[in-house]
Each structure stands twice: as structure tokens, then as C-alpha cells.
Amino acid sequence: MANFKIAETETFEKKIQSSQYKFLYKKIQHYIYPLLRENPYFGPNIKKLKGEYKEIYRFRIGDYRLFYTISEETVIIFILDIENRKDAYK
């Protein structure tokens, strides 16, 4: 399987700068991105969403959820958003 590239959306970039999420960014860059580059489809913290969001995956980071989609044609993972679990599924 090819190594995926990671692309962050503007929504995610803005949110990760906020004080609520900033502390997670190093962990995301150094721990989660390498895992996703290897295999964004499966893992103990990875789940594919259902229903109208079936194209979206989520990665569990403690009480937070990182949401992303995968473009197989371009081999890119698009990091869409990060949310606290209590707000993530509203």
C-alpha cells in the first residue's frame, strides 16, 4: 500500500490553533499522522462513520475525535476536523 499524504483543511487548521486543541497537535503530527500514512483504513482507534457520513473516518484520541476522508486516486488523506467527543456527534 502506498504511503498516503496528509492534507489539512482550513477548518481543521483554524481549529487546531485554538487553545482547546493546540496541545494535541504535536501528538497528531508525530504519532497519528505516521499511523494514518501507513494504513488510514484500519486500526484500534479508527472507525468508519455510517449513514450520510459513510465517506468519513474518525480517529479516537482520548476524549477527542479526528475526522478525515481518504482519496484513493490521489493517495491523500484530508483531515477535516477535530472535536471533543461530547460535541462531535451533534
Stockholm file with secondary structure:
# STOCKHOLM 1.0

chainA/1-90         MANFKIAETETFEKKIQSSQYKFLYKKIQHYIYPLLRENPYFGPNIKKLKGEYKEIYRFRIGDYRLFYTISEETVIIFILDIENRKDAYK
#=GR chainA/1-90 SS CCCCEEEECHHHHHHHHSHHHHTTHHHIIIIIHHHHHHCSSCSTTEEECCGGGTTCEEEEETTEEEEEEEETTTTEEEEEEEEEHHHHTC
#=GC SS_cons        CCCCEEEECHHHHHHHHSHHHHTTHHHIIIIIHHHHHHCSSCSTTEEECCGGGTTCEEEEETTEEEEEEEETTTTEEEEEEEEEHHHHTC
//
